[in-house]
Amino acid sequence: MNDISRNQLKQLLMDQVTSHILEKWEGAKAVKIDEEKTFTDQLSPAFYEKWREM
């Protein structure tokens, strides 16, 4: 997949996520998506360690 296709897919996903959040979360007026954390192959230790402990 080339960078143009990847960027188009990323933008479509971000648009859908933003739209869904604004529709479902009452009172939400804006959504900020951290692309670096959202589009990564690695999870931060804080994320998966929290769930492992449950």
ModelCIF file with pLDDT and N, C-alpha, C, O atoms, coordinates in Angstrom:
data_MODEL
#
_entry.id   MODEL 
#
_entity.id                         1 
_entity.type                       polymer 
_entity.pdbx_number_of_molecules   1 
#
_entity_poly.entity_id                      1 
_entity_poly.type                           'polypeptide(L)' 
_entity_poly.nstd_linkage                   no 
_entity_poly.nstd_monomer                   no 
_entity_poly.pdbx_seq_one_letter_code       MNDISRNQLKQLLMDQVTSHILEKWEGAKAVKIDEEKTFTDQLSPAFYEKWREM 
_entity_poly.pdbx_seq_one_letter_code_can   MNDISRNQLKQLLMDQVTSHILEKWEGAKAVKIDEEKTFTDQLSPAFYEKWREM 
_entity_poly.pdbx_strand_id                 A 
#
loop_
_entity_poly_seq.entity_id 
_entity_poly_seq.num 
_entity_poly_seq.mon_id 
_entity_poly_seq.hetero 
1 1  MET n 
1 2  ASN n 
1 3  ASP n 
1 4  ILE n 
1 5  SER n 
1 6  ARG n 
1 7  ASN n 
1 8  GLN n 
1 9  LEU n 
1 10 LYS n 
1 11 GLN n 
1 12 LEU n 
1 13 LEU n 
1 14 MET n 
1 15 ASP n 
1 16 GLN n 
1 17 VAL n 
1 18 THR n 
1 19 SER n 
1 20 HIS n 
1 21 ILE n 
1 22 LEU n 
1 23 GLU n 
1 24 LYS n 
1 25 TRP n 
1 26 GLU n 
1 27 GLY n 
1 28 ALA n 
1 29 LYS n 
1 30 ALA n 
1 31 VAL n 
1 32 LYS n 
1 33 ILE n 
1 34 ASP n 
1 35 GLU n 
1 36 GLU n 
1 37 LYS n 
1 38 THR n 
1 39 PHE n 
1 40 THR n 
1 41 ASP n 
1 42 GLN n 
1 43 LEU n 
1 44 SER n 
1 45 PRO n 
1 46 ALA n 
1 47 PHE n 
1 48 TYR n 
1 49 GLU n 
1 50 LYS n 
1 51 TRP n 
1 52 ARG n 
1 53 GLU n 
1 54 MET n 
#
_struct_asym.id          A 
_struct_asym.entity_id   1 
#
loop_
_ma_qa_metric.id 
_ma_qa_metric.mode 
_ma_qa_metric.name 
_ma_qa_metric.software_group_id 
_ma_qa_metric.type 
1 global pLDDT . pLDDT 
2 local  pLDDT . pLDDT 
#
_ma_qa_metric_global.metric_id      1 
_ma_qa_metric_global.metric_value   78.22 
_ma_qa_metric_global.model_id       1 
_ma_qa_metric_global.ordinal_id     1 
#
loop_
_ma_qa_metric_local.label_asym_id 
_ma_qa_metric_local.label_comp_id 
_ma_qa_metric_local.label_seq_id 
_ma_qa_metric_local.metric_id 
_ma_qa_metric_local.metric_value 
_ma_qa_metric_local.model_id 
_ma_qa_metric_local.ordinal_id 
A MET 1  2 56.00 1 1  
A ASN 2  2 69.00 1 2  
A ASP 3  2 83.00 1 3  
A ILE 4  2 82.00 1 4  
A SER 5  2 87.00 1 5  
A ARG 6  2 83.00 1 6  
A ASN 7  2 86.00 1 7  
A GLN 8  2 90.00 1 8  
A LEU 9  2 89.00 1 9  
A LYS 10 2 87.00 1 10 
A GLN 11 2 89.00 1 11 
A LEU 12 2 92.00 1 12 
A LEU 13 2 89.00 1 13 
A MET 14 2 88.00 1 14 
A ASP 15 2 91.00 1 15 
A GLN 16 2 92.00 1 16 
A VAL 17 2 89.00 1 17 
A THR 18 2 90.00 1 18 
A SER 19 2 93.00 1 19 
A HIS 20 2 92.00 1 20 
A ILE 21 2 90.00 1 21 
A LEU 22 2 92.00 1 22 
A GLU 23 2 93.00 1 23 
A LYS 24 2 92.00 1 24 
A TRP 25 2 88.00 1 25 
A GLU 26 2 88.00 1 26 
A GLY 27 2 87.00 1 27 
A ALA 28 2 85.00 1 28 
A LYS 29 2 88.00 1 29 
A ALA 30 2 86.00 1 30 
A VAL 31 2 86.00 1 31 
A LYS 32 2 84.00 1 32 
A ILE 33 2 81.00 1 33 
A ASP 34 2 80.00 1 34 
A GLU 35 2 78.00 1 35 
A GLU 36 2 77.00 1 36 
A LYS 37 2 74.00 1 37 
A THR 38 2 76.00 1 38 
A PHE 39 2 74.00 1 39 
A THR 40 2 73.00 1 40 
A ASP 41 2 73.00 1 41 
A GLN 42 2 72.00 1 42 
A LEU 43 2 65.00 1 43 
A SER 44 2 67.00 1 44 
A PRO 45 2 65.00 1 45 
A ALA 46 2 63.00 1 46 
A PHE 47 2 56.00 1 47 
A TYR 48 2 54.00 1 48 
A GLU 49 2 58.00 1 49 
A LYS 50 2 54.00 1 50 
A TRP 51 2 52.00 1 51 
A ARG 52 2 54.00 1 52 
A GLU 53 2 53.00 1 53 
A MET 54 2 49.00 1 54 
#
loop_
_atom_site.group_PDB 
_atom_site.id 
_atom_site.type_symbol 
_atom_site.label_atom_id 
_atom_site.label_alt_id 
_atom_site.label_comp_id 
_atom_site.label_asym_id 
_atom_site.label_entity_id 
_atom_site.label_seq_id 
_atom_site.pdbx_PDB_ins_code 
_atom_site.Cartn_x 
_atom_site.Cartn_y 
_atom_site.Cartn_z 
_atom_site.occupancy 
_atom_site.B_iso_or_equiv 
_atom_site.pdbx_formal_charge 
_atom_site.auth_seq_id 
_atom_site.auth_comp_id 
_atom_site.auth_asym_id 
_atom_site.auth_atom_id 
_atom_site.pdbx_PDB_model_num 
ATOM 1   N N  . MET A 1 1  ? 0.857   -1.174 0.000  1.00 56.00 ? 1  MET A N  1 
ATOM 2   C CA . MET A 1 1  ? 0.000   0.000  0.000  1.00 56.00 ? 1  MET A CA 1 
ATOM 3   C C  . MET A 1 1  ? 0.902   1.236  0.000  1.00 56.00 ? 1  MET A C  1 
ATOM 4   O O  . MET A 1 1  ? 1.855   1.330  0.774  1.00 56.00 ? 1  MET A O  1 
ATOM 5   N N  . ASN A 1 2  ? 0.587   2.158  -0.866 1.00 69.00 ? 2  ASN A N  1 
ATOM 6   C CA . ASN A 1 2  ? 1.413   3.374  -0.921 1.00 69.00 ? 2  ASN A CA 1 
ATOM 7   C C  . ASN A 1 2  ? 0.943   4.399  0.108  1.00 69.00 ? 2  ASN A C  1 
ATOM 8   O O  . ASN A 1 2  ? -0.112  4.243  0.724  1.00 69.00 ? 2  ASN A O  1 
ATOM 9   N N  . ASP A 1 3  ? 1.736   5.437  0.281  1.00 83.00 ? 3  ASP A N  1 
ATOM 10  C CA . ASP A 1 3  ? 1.434   6.441  1.302  1.00 83.00 ? 3  ASP A CA 1 
ATOM 11  C C  . ASP A 1 3  ? 0.120   7.162  1.050  1.00 83.00 ? 3  ASP A C  1 
ATOM 12  O O  . ASP A 1 3  ? -0.596  7.496  1.993  1.00 83.00 ? 3  ASP A O  1 
ATOM 13  N N  . ILE A 1 4  ? -0.201  7.403  -0.212 1.00 82.00 ? 4  ILE A N  1 
ATOM 14  C CA . ILE A 1 4  ? -1.455  8.101  -0.525 1.00 82.00 ? 4  ILE A CA 1 
ATOM 15  C C  . ILE A 1 4  ? -2.647  7.252  -0.104 1.00 82.00 ? 4  ILE A C  1 
ATOM 16  O O  . ILE A 1 4  ? -3.575  7.763  0.523  1.00 82.00 ? 4  ILE A O  1 
ATOM 17  N N  . SER A 1 5  ? -2.637  5.968  -0.437 1.00 87.00 ? 5  SER A N  1 
ATOM 18  C CA . SER A 1 5  ? -3.731  5.068  -0.046 1.00 87.00 ? 5  SER A CA 1 
ATOM 19  C C  . SER A 1 5  ? -3.814  4.941  1.467  1.00 87.00 ? 5  SER A C  1 
ATOM 20  O O  . SER A 1 5  ? -4.906  4.952  2.034  1.00 87.00 ? 5  SER A O  1 
ATOM 21  N N  . ARG A 1 6  ? -2.673  4.821  2.117  1.00 83.00 ? 6  ARG A N  1 
ATOM 22  C CA . ARG A 1 6  ? -2.641  4.698  3.577  1.00 83.00 ? 6  ARG A CA 1 
ATOM 23  C C  . ARG A 1 6  ? -3.212  5.954  4.227  1.00 83.00 ? 6  ARG A C  1 
ATOM 24  O O  . ARG A 1 6  ? -3.988  5.865  5.179  1.00 83.00 ? 6  ARG A O  1 
ATOM 25  N N  . ASN A 1 7  ? -2.838  7.104  3.724  1.00 86.00 ? 7  ASN A N  1 
ATOM 26  C CA . ASN A 1 7  ? -3.351  8.360  4.278  1.00 86.00 ? 7  ASN A CA 1 
ATOM 27  C C  . ASN A 1 7  ? -4.846  8.506  4.049  1.00 86.00 ? 7  ASN A C  1 
ATOM 28  O O  . ASN A 1 7  ? -5.559  9.018  4.913  1.00 86.00 ? 7  ASN A O  1 
ATOM 29  N N  . GLN A 1 8  ? -5.329  8.060  2.894  1.00 90.00 ? 8  GLN A N  1 
ATOM 30  C CA . GLN A 1 8  ? -6.759  8.126  2.614  1.00 90.00 ? 8  GLN A CA 1 
ATOM 31  C C  . GLN A 1 8  ? -7.540  7.217  3.564  1.00 90.00 ? 8  GLN A C  1 
ATOM 32  O O  . GLN A 1 8  ? -8.583  7.604  4.091  1.00 90.00 ? 8  GLN A O  1 
ATOM 33  N N  . LEU A 1 9  ? -7.023  6.004  3.775  1.00 89.00 ? 9  LEU A N  1 
ATOM 34  C CA . LEU A 1 9  ? -7.680  5.084  4.704  1.00 89.00 ? 9  LEU A CA 1 
ATOM 35  C C  . LEU A 1 9  ? -7.660  5.623  6.131  1.00 89.00 ? 9  LEU A C  1 
ATOM 36  O O  . LEU A 1 9  ? -8.649  5.528  6.858  1.00 89.00 ? 9  LEU A O  1 
ATOM 37  N N  . LYS A 1 10 ? -6.528  6.186  6.516  1.00 87.00 ? 10 LYS A N  1 
ATOM 38  C CA . LYS A 1 10 ? -6.401  6.757  7.851  1.00 87.00 ? 10 LYS A CA 1 
ATOM 39  C C  . LYS A 1 10 ? -7.411  7.893  8.039  1.00 87.00 ? 10 LYS A C  1 
ATOM 40  O O  . LYS A 1 10 ? -8.056  7.986  9.084  1.00 87.00 ? 10 LYS A O  1 
ATOM 41  N N  . GLN A 1 11 ? -7.544  8.739  7.045  1.00 89.00 ? 11 GLN A N  1 
ATOM 42  C CA . GLN A 1 11 ? -8.480  9.859  7.141  1.00 89.00 ? 11 GLN A CA 1 
ATOM 43  C C  . GLN A 1 11 ? -9.923  9.372  7.197  1.00 89.00 ? 11 GLN A C  1 
ATOM 44  O O  . GLN A 1 11 ? -10.729 9.926  7.945  1.00 89.00 ? 11 GLN A O  1 
ATOM 45  N N  . LEU A 1 12 ? -10.262 8.345  6.421  1.00 92.00 ? 12 LEU A N  1 
ATOM 46  C CA . LEU A 1 12 ? -11.615 7.784  6.467  1.00 92.00 ? 12 LEU A CA 1 
ATOM 47  C C  . LEU A 1 12 ? -11.917 7.214  7.851  1.00 92.00 ? 12 LEU A C  1 
ATOM 48  O O  . LEU A 1 12 ? -13.002 7.425  8.391  1.00 92.00 ? 12 LEU A O  1 
ATOM 49  N N  . LEU A 1 13 ? -10.956 6.495  8.417  1.00 89.00 ? 13 LEU A N  1 
ATOM 50  C CA . LEU A 1 13 ? -11.145 5.934  9.750  1.00 89.00 ? 13 LEU A CA 1 
ATOM 51  C C  . LEU A 1 13 ? -11.308 7.039  10.785 1.00 89.00 ? 13 LEU A C  1 
ATOM 52  O O  . LEU A 1 13 ? -12.201 6.971  11.631 1.00 89.00 ? 13 LEU A O  1 
ATOM 53  N N  . MET A 1 14 ? -10.460 8.048  10.726 1.00 88.00 ? 14 MET A N  1 
ATOM 54  C CA . MET A 1 14 ? -10.547 9.145  11.688 1.00 88.00 ? 14 MET A CA 1 
ATOM 55  C C  . MET A 1 14 ? -11.876 9.884  11.561 1.00 88.00 ? 14 MET A C  1 
ATOM 56  O O  . MET A 1 14 ? -12.468 10.272 12.568 1.00 88.00 ? 14 MET A O  1 
ATOM 57  N N  . ASP A 1 15 ? -12.343 10.077 10.343 1.00 91.00 ? 15 ASP A N  1 
ATOM 58  C CA . ASP A 1 15 ? -13.637 10.735 10.133 1.00 91.00 ? 15 ASP A CA 1 
ATOM 59  C C  . ASP A 1 15 ? -14.773 9.922  10.741 1.00 91.00 ? 15 ASP A C  1 
ATOM 60  O O  . ASP A 1 15 ? -15.676 10.479 11.365 1.00 91.00 ? 15 ASP A O  1 
ATOM 61  N N  . GLN A 1 16 ? -14.726 8.595  10.556 1.00 92.00 ? 16 GLN A N  1 
ATOM 62  C CA . GLN A 1 16 ? -15.769 7.731  11.097 1.00 92.00 ? 16 GLN A CA 1 
ATOM 63  C C  . GLN A 1 16 ? -15.737 7.694  12.624 1.00 92.00 ? 16 GLN A C  1 
ATOM 64  O O  . GLN A 1 16 ? -16.785 7.732  13.269 1.00 92.00 ? 16 GLN A O  1 
ATOM 65  N N  . VAL A 1 17 ? -14.552 7.619  13.195 1.00 89.00 ? 17 VAL A N  1 
ATOM 66  C CA . VAL A 1 17 ? -14.417 7.604  14.655 1.00 89.00 ? 17 VAL A CA 1 
ATOM 67  C C  . VAL A 1 17 ? -14.935 8.913  15.239 1.00 89.00 ? 17 VAL A C  1 
ATOM 68  O O  . VAL A 1 17 ? -15.700 8.908  16.204 1.00 89.00 ? 17 VAL A O  1 
ATOM 69  N N  . THR A 1 18 ? -14.524 10.017 14.662 1.00 90.00 ? 18 THR A N  1 
ATOM 70  C CA . THR A 1 18 ? -14.971 11.330 15.139 1.00 90.00 ? 18 THR A CA 1 
ATOM 71  C C  . THR A 1 18 ? -16.482 11.457 15.040 1.00 90.00 ? 18 THR A C  1 
ATOM 72  O O  . THR A 1 18 ? -17.135 11.908 15.981 1.00 90.00 ? 18 THR A O  1 
ATOM 73  N N  . SER A 1 19 ? -17.032 11.066 13.914 1.00 93.00 ? 19 SER A N  1 
ATOM 74  C CA . SER A 1 19 ? -18.469 11.143 13.705 1.00 93.00 ? 19 SER A CA 1 
ATOM 75  C C  . SER A 1 19 ? -19.220 10.291 14.731 1.00 93.00 ? 19 SER A C  1 
ATOM 76  O O  . SER A 1 19 ? -20.219 10.732 15.300 1.00 93.00 ? 19 SER A O  1 
ATOM 77  N N  . HIS A 1 20 ? -18.739 9.082  14.961 1.00 92.00 ? 20 HIS A N  1 
ATOM 78  C CA . HIS A 1 20 ? -19.384 8.179  15.915 1.00 92.00 ? 20 HIS A CA 1 
ATOM 79  C C  . HIS A 1 20 ? -19.339 8.752  17.335 1.00 92.00 ? 20 HIS A C  1 
ATOM 80  O O  . HIS A 1 20 ? -20.345 8.730  18.045 1.00 92.00 ? 20 HIS A O  1 
ATOM 81  N N  . ILE A 1 21 ? -18.203 9.252  17.738 1.00 90.00 ? 21 ILE A N  1 
ATOM 82  C CA . ILE A 1 21 ? -18.062 9.808  19.087 1.00 90.00 ? 21 ILE A CA 1 
ATOM 83  C C  . ILE A 1 21 ? -18.993 11.004 19.277 1.00 90.00 ? 21 ILE A C  1 
ATOM 84  O O  . ILE A 1 21 ? -19.682 11.103 20.292 1.00 90.00 ? 21 ILE A O  1 
ATOM 85  N N  . LEU A 1 22 ? -19.012 11.899 18.312 1.00 92.00 ? 22 LEU A N  1 
ATOM 86  C CA . LEU A 1 22 ? -19.864 13.085 18.437 1.00 92.00 ? 22 LEU A CA 1 
ATOM 87  C C  . LEU A 1 22 ? -21.342 12.712 18.444 1.00 92.00 ? 22 LEU A C  1 
ATOM 88  O O  . LEU A 1 22 ? -22.154 13.387 19.076 1.00 92.00 ? 22 LEU A O  1 
ATOM 89  N N  . GLU A 1 23 ? -21.685 11.644 17.746 1.00 93.00 ? 23 GLU A N  1 
ATOM 90  C CA . GLU A 1 23 ? -23.076 11.196 17.695 1.00 93.00 ? 23 GLU A CA 1 
ATOM 91  C C  . GLU A 1 23 ? -23.495 10.499 18.995 1.00 93.00 ? 23 GLU A C  1 
ATOM 92  O O  . GLU A 1 23 ? -24.602 10.714 19.489 1.00 93.00 ? 23 GLU A O  1 
ATOM 93  N N  . LYS A 1 24 ? -22.611 9.669  19.543 1.00 92.00 ? 24 LYS A N  1 
ATOM 94  C CA . LYS A 1 24 ? -22.974 8.826  20.687 1.00 92.00 ? 24 LYS A CA 1 
ATOM 95  C C  . LYS A 1 24 ? -22.691 9.446  22.048 1.00 92.00 ? 24 LYS A C  1 
ATOM 96  O O  . LYS A 1 24 ? -23.412 9.172  23.008 1.00 92.00 ? 24 LYS A O  1 
ATOM 97  N N  . TRP A 1 25 ? -21.668 10.266 22.151 1.00 88.00 ? 25 TRP A N  1 
ATOM 98  C CA . TRP A 1 25 ? -21.283 10.829 23.451 1.00 88.00 ? 25 TRP A CA 1 
ATOM 99  C C  . TRP A 1 25 ? -21.955 12.177 23.632 1.00 88.00 ? 25 TRP A C  1 
ATOM 100 O O  . TRP A 1 25 ? -21.550 13.182 23.048 1.00 88.00 ? 25 TRP A O  1 
ATOM 101 N N  . GLU A 1 26 ? -22.966 12.170 24.437 1.00 88.00 ? 26 GLU A N  1 
ATOM 102 C CA . GLU A 1 26 ? -23.726 13.388 24.675 1.00 88.00 ? 26 GLU A CA 1 
ATOM 103 C C  . GLU A 1 26 ? -22.837 14.463 25.288 1.00 88.00 ? 26 GLU A C  1 
ATOM 104 O O  . GLU A 1 26 ? -22.101 14.197 26.238 1.00 88.00 ? 26 GLU A O  1 
ATOM 105 N N  . GLY A 1 27 ? -22.903 15.648 24.758 1.00 87.00 ? 27 GLY A N  1 
ATOM 106 C CA . GLY A 1 27 ? -22.126 16.759 25.284 1.00 87.00 ? 27 GLY A CA 1 
ATOM 107 C C  . GLY A 1 27 ? -20.755 16.924 24.650 1.00 87.00 ? 27 GLY A C  1 
ATOM 108 O O  . GLY A 1 27 ? -20.093 17.939 24.862 1.00 87.00 ? 27 GLY A O  1 
ATOM 109 N N  . ALA A 1 28 ? -20.321 15.934 23.873 1.00 85.00 ? 28 ALA A N  1 
ATOM 110 C CA . ALA A 1 28 ? -19.008 16.054 23.216 1.00 85.00 ? 28 ALA A CA 1 
ATOM 111 C C  . ALA A 1 28 ? -19.127 17.059 22.078 1.00 85.00 ? 28 ALA A C  1 
ATOM 112 O O  . ALA A 1 28 ? -20.023 16.961 21.240 1.00 85.00 ? 28 ALA A O  1 
ATOM 113 N N  . LYS A 1 29 ? -18.222 18.015 22.058 1.00 88.00 ? 29 LYS A N  1 
ATOM 114 C CA . LYS A 1 29 ? -18.258 19.032 21.011 1.00 88.00 ? 29 LYS A CA 1 
ATOM 115 C C  . LYS A 1 29 ? -17.082 18.899 20.041 1.00 88.00 ? 29 LYS A C  1 
ATOM 116 O O  . LYS A 1 29 ? -17.124 19.416 18.925 1.00 88.00 ? 29 LYS A O  1 
ATOM 117 N N  . ALA A 1 30 ? -16.043 18.206 20.478 1.00 86.00 ? 30 ALA A N  1 
ATOM 118 C CA . ALA A 1 30 ? -14.863 18.035 19.635 1.00 86.00 ? 30 ALA A CA 1 
ATOM 119 C C  . ALA A 1 30 ? -14.151 16.742 20.031 1.00 86.00 ? 30 ALA A C  1 
ATOM 120 O O  . ALA A 1 30 ? -14.295 16.241 21.146 1.00 86.00 ? 30 ALA A O  1 
ATOM 121 N N  . VAL A 1 31 ? -13.390 16.232 19.091 1.00 86.00 ? 31 VAL A N  1 
ATOM 122 C CA . VAL A 1 31 ? -12.627 15.010 19.319 1.00 86.00 ? 31 VAL A CA 1 
ATOM 123 C C  . VAL A 1 31 ? -11.207 15.250 18.829 1.00 86.00 ? 31 VAL A C  1 
ATOM 124 O O  . VAL A 1 31 ? -10.993 15.738 17.719 1.00 86.00 ? 31 VAL A O  1 
ATOM 125 N N  . LYS A 1 32 ? -10.243 14.900 19.670 1.00 84.00 ? 32 LYS A N  1 
ATOM 126 C CA . LYS A 1 32 ? -8.853  14.999 19.254 1.00 84.00 ? 32 LYS A CA 1 
ATOM 127 C C  . LYS A 1 32 ? -8.278  13.584 19.222 1.00 84.00 ? 32 LYS A C  1 
ATOM 128 O O  . LYS A 1 32 ? -8.259  12.891 20.239 1.00 84.00 ? 32 LYS A O  1 
ATOM 129 N N  . ILE A 1 33 ? -7.818  13.169 18.061 1.00 81.00 ? 33 ILE A N  1 
ATOM 130 C CA . ILE A 1 33 ? -7.250  11.838 17.901 1.00 81.00 ? 33 ILE A CA 1 
ATOM 131 C C  . ILE A 1 33 ? -5.742  11.978 17.815 1.00 81.00 ? 33 ILE A C  1 
ATOM 132 O O  . ILE A 1 33 ? -5.221  12.684 16.951 1.00 81.00 ? 33 ILE A O  1 
ATOM 133 N N  . ASP A 1 34 ? -5.048  11.302 18.717 1.00 80.00 ? 34 ASP A N  1 
ATOM 134 C CA . ASP A 1 34 ? -3.591  11.300 18.708 1.00 80.00 ? 34 ASP A CA 1 
ATOM 135 C C  . ASP A 1 34 ? -3.146  10.244 17.694 1.00 80.00 ? 34 ASP A C  1 
ATOM 136 O O  . ASP A 1 34 ? -3.133  9.050  17.993 1.00 80.00 ? 34 ASP A O  1 
ATOM 137 N N  . GLU A 1 35 ? -2.782  10.696 16.496 1.00 78.00 ? 35 GLU A N  1 
ATOM 138 C CA . GLU A 1 35 ? -2.446  9.771  15.409 1.00 78.00 ? 35 GLU A CA 1 
ATOM 139 C C  . GLU A 1 35 ? -1.282  8.852  15.763 1.00 78.00 ? 35 GLU A C  1 
ATOM 140 O O  . GLU A 1 35 ? -1.283  7.678  15.394 1.00 78.00 ? 35 GLU A O  1 
ATOM 141 N N  . GLU A 1 36 ? -0.304  9.374  16.467 1.00 77.00 ? 36 GLU A N  1 
ATOM 142 C CA . GLU A 1 36 ? 0.872   8.578  16.802 1.00 77.00 ? 36 GLU A CA 1 
ATOM 143 C C  . GLU A 1 36 ? 0.504   7.393  17.695 1.00 77.00 ? 36 GLU A C  1 
ATOM 144 O O  . GLU A 1 36 ? 1.067   6.308  17.548 1.00 77.00 ? 36 GLU A O  1 
ATOM 145 N N  . LYS A 1 37 ? -0.428  7.591  18.610 1.00 74.00 ? 37 LYS A N  1 
ATOM 146 C CA . LYS A 1 37 ? -0.852  6.506  19.497 1.00 74.00 ? 37 LYS A CA 1 
ATOM 147 C C  . LYS A 1 37 ? -1.929  5.635  18.861 1.00 74.00 ? 37 LYS A C  1 
ATOM 148 O O  . LYS A 1 37 ? -2.011  4.440  19.149 1.00 74.00 ? 37 LYS A O  1 
ATOM 149 N N  . THR A 1 38 ? -2.745  6.217  18.011 1.00 76.00 ? 38 THR A N  1 
ATOM 150 C CA . THR A 1 38 ? -3.838  5.475  17.396 1.00 76.00 ? 38 THR A CA 1 
ATOM 151 C C  . THR A 1 38 ? -3.343  4.540  16.296 1.00 76.00 ? 38 THR A C  1 
ATOM 152 O O  . THR A 1 38 ? -3.803  3.402  16.195 1.00 76.00 ? 38 THR A O  1 
ATOM 153 N N  . PHE A 1 39 ? -2.427  5.005  15.488 1.00 74.00 ? 39 PHE A N  1 
ATOM 154 C CA . PHE A 1 39 ? -1.945  4.225  14.349 1.00 74.00 ? 39 PHE A CA 1 
ATOM 155 C C  . PHE A 1 39 ? -0.537  3.712  14.624 1.00 74.00 ? 39 PHE A C  1 
ATOM 156 O O  . PHE A 1 39 ? 0.435   4.171  14.024 1.00 74.00 ? 39 PHE A O  1 
ATOM 157 N N  . THR A 1 40 ? -0.447  2.760  15.532 1.00 73.00 ? 40 THR A N  1 
ATOM 158 C CA . THR A 1 40 ? 0.836   2.173  15.878 1.00 73.00 ? 40 THR A CA 1 
ATOM 159 C C  . THR A 1 40 ? 0.675   0.663  16.021 1.00 73.00 ? 40 THR A C  1 
ATOM 160 O O  . THR A 1 40 ? -0.429  0.167  16.245 1.00 73.00 ? 40 THR A O  1 
ATOM 161 N N  . ASP A 1 41 ? 1.752   -0.043 15.892 1.00 73.00 ? 41 ASP A N  1 
ATOM 162 C CA . ASP A 1 41 ? 1.730   -1.492 16.064 1.00 73.00 ? 41 ASP A CA 1 
ATOM 163 C C  . ASP A 1 41 ? 2.085   -1.898 17.486 1.00 73.00 ? 41 ASP A C  1 
ATOM 164 O O  . ASP A 1 41 ? 2.061   -3.083 17.818 1.00 73.00 ? 41 ASP A O  1 
ATOM 165 N N  . GLN A 1 42 ? 2.411   -0.927 18.322 1.00 72.00 ? 42 GLN A N  1 
ATOM 166 C CA . GLN A 1 42 ? 2.812   -1.230 19.691 1.00 72.00 ? 42 GLN A CA 1 
ATOM 167 C C  . GLN A 1 42 ? 1.890   -0.539 20.677 1.00 72.00 ? 42 GLN A C  1 
ATOM 168 O O  . GLN A 1 42 ? 1.516   0.620  20.499 1.00 72.00 ? 42 GLN A O  1 
ATOM 169 N N  . LEU A 1 43 ? 1.532   -1.272 21.714 1.00 65.00 ? 43 LEU A N  1 
ATOM 170 C CA . LEU A 1 43 ? 0.731   -0.692 22.779 1.00 65.00 ? 43 LEU A CA 1 
ATOM 171 C C  . LEU A 1 43 ? 1.654   -0.230 23.893 1.00 65.00 ? 43 LEU A C  1 
ATOM 172 O O  . LEU A 1 43 ? 2.674   -0.863 24.168 1.00 65.00 ? 43 LEU A O  1 
ATOM 173 N N  . SER A 1 44 ? 1.301   0.853  24.520 1.00 67.00 ? 44 SER A N  1 
ATOM 174 C CA . SER A 1 44 ? 2.128   1.334  25.622 1.00 67.00 ? 44 SER A CA 1 
ATOM 175 C C  . SER A 1 44 ? 1.972   0.371  26.800 1.00 67.00 ? 44 SER A C  1 
ATOM 176 O O  . SER A 1 44 ? 0.897   -0.202 26.979 1.00 67.00 ? 44 SER A O  1 
ATOM 177 N N  . PRO A 1 45 ? 3.000   0.183  27.594 1.00 65.00 ? 45 PRO A N  1 
ATOM 178 C CA . PRO A 1 45 ? 2.907   -0.726 28.739 1.00 65.00 ? 45 PRO A CA 1 
ATOM 179 C C  . PRO A 1 45 ? 1.746   -0.379 29.685 1.00 65.00 ? 45 PRO A C  1 
ATOM 180 O O  . PRO A 1 45 ? 1.097   -1.276 30.222 1.00 65.00 ? 45 PRO A O  1 
ATOM 181 N N  . ALA A 1 46 ? 1.491   0.898  29.884 1.00 63.00 ? 46 ALA A N  1 
ATOM 182 C CA . ALA A 1 46 ? 0.416   1.295  30.791 1.00 63.00 ? 46 ALA A CA 1 
ATOM 183 C C  . ALA A 1 46 ? -0.926  0.729  30.325 1.00 63.00 ? 46 ALA A C  1 
ATOM 184 O O  . ALA A 1 46 ? -1.761  0.361  31.152 1.00 63.00 ? 46 ALA A O  1 
ATOM 185 N N  . PHE A 1 47 ? -1.136  0.657  29.033 1.00 56.00 ? 47 PHE A N  1 
ATOM 186 C CA . PHE A 1 47 ? -2.404  0.160  28.504 1.00 56.00 ? 47 PHE A CA 1 
ATOM 187 C C  . PHE A 1 47 ? -2.560  -1.336 28.770 1.00 56.00 ? 47 PHE A C  1 
ATOM 188 O O  . PHE A 1 47 ? -3.548  -1.757 29.371 1.00 56.00 ? 47 PHE A O  1 
ATOM 189 N N  . TYR A 1 48 ? -1.605  -2.132 28.334 1.00 54.00 ? 48 TYR A N  1 
ATOM 190 C CA . TYR A 1 48 ? -1.821  -3.573 28.463 1.00 54.00 ? 48 TYR A CA 1 
ATOM 191 C C  . TYR A 1 48 ? -1.541  -4.101 29.863 1.00 54.00 ? 48 TYR A C  1 
ATOM 192 O O  . TYR A 1 48 ? -2.108  -5.128 30.236 1.00 54.00 ? 48 TYR A O  1 
ATOM 193 N N  . GLU A 1 49 ? -0.701  -3.454 30.648 1.00 58.00 ? 49 GLU A N  1 
ATOM 194 C CA . GLU A 1 49 ? -0.495  -3.900 32.019 1.00 58.00 ? 49 GLU A CA 1 
ATOM 195 C C  . GLU A 1 49 ? -1.749  -3.677 32.862 1.00 58.00 ? 49 GLU A C  1 
ATOM 196 O O  . GLU A 1 49 ? -2.072  -4.483 33.734 1.00 58.00 ? 49 GLU A O  1 
ATOM 197 N N  . LYS A 1 50 ? -2.433  -2.603 32.602 1.00 54.00 ? 50 LYS A N  1 
ATOM 198 C CA . LYS A 1 50 ? -3.666  -2.316 33.331 1.00 54.00 ? 50 LYS A CA 1 
ATOM 199 C C  . LYS A 1 50 ? -4.666  -3.452 33.126 1.00 54.00 ? 50 LYS A C  1 
ATOM 200 O O  . LYS A 1 50 ? -5.292  -3.903 34.085 1.00 54.00 ? 50 LYS A O  1 
ATOM 201 N N  . TRP A 1 51 ? -4.822  -3.914 31.897 1.00 52.00 ? 51 TRP A N  1 
ATOM 202 C CA . TRP A 1 51 ? -5.798  -4.961 31.593 1.00 52.00 ? 51 TRP A CA 1 
ATOM 203 C C  . TRP A 1 51 ? -5.332  -6.328 32.076 1.00 52.00 ? 51 TRP A C  1 
ATOM 204 O O  . TRP A 1 51 ? -6.157  -7.174 32.422 1.00 52.00 ? 51 TRP A O  1 
ATOM 205 N N  . ARG A 1 52 ? -4.039  -6.552 32.103 1.00 54.00 ? 52 ARG A N  1 
ATOM 206 C CA . ARG A 1 52 ? -3.518  -7.827 32.580 1.00 54.00 ? 52 ARG A CA 1 
ATOM 207 C C  . ARG A 1 52 ? -3.800  -7.997 34.073 1.00 54.00 ? 52 ARG A C  1 
ATOM 208 O O  . ARG A 1 52 ? -4.031  -9.113 34.538 1.00 54.00 ? 52 ARG A O  1 
ATOM 209 N N  . GLU A 1 53 ? -3.782  -6.900 34.819 1.00 53.00 ? 53 GLU A N  1 
ATOM 210 C CA . GLU A 1 53 ? -3.981  -6.949 36.261 1.00 53.00 ? 53 GLU A CA 1 
ATOM 211 C C  . GLU A 1 53 ? -5.435  -7.215 36.645 1.00 53.00 ? 53 GLU A C  1 
ATOM 212 O O  . GLU A 1 53 ? -5.709  -7.657 37.760 1.00 53.00 ? 53 GLU A O  1 
ATOM 213 N N  . MET A 1 54 ? -6.343  -6.955 35.753 1.00 49.00 ? 54 MET A N  1 
ATOM 214 C CA . MET A 1 54 ? -7.781  -7.112 36.067 1.00 49.00 ? 54 MET A CA 1 
ATOM 215 C C  . MET A 1 54 ? -8.187  -8.563 36.134 1.00 49.00 ? 54 MET A C  1 
ATOM 216 O O  . MET A 1 54 ? -9.353  -8.866 36.385 1.00 49.00 ? 54 MET A O  1 
#
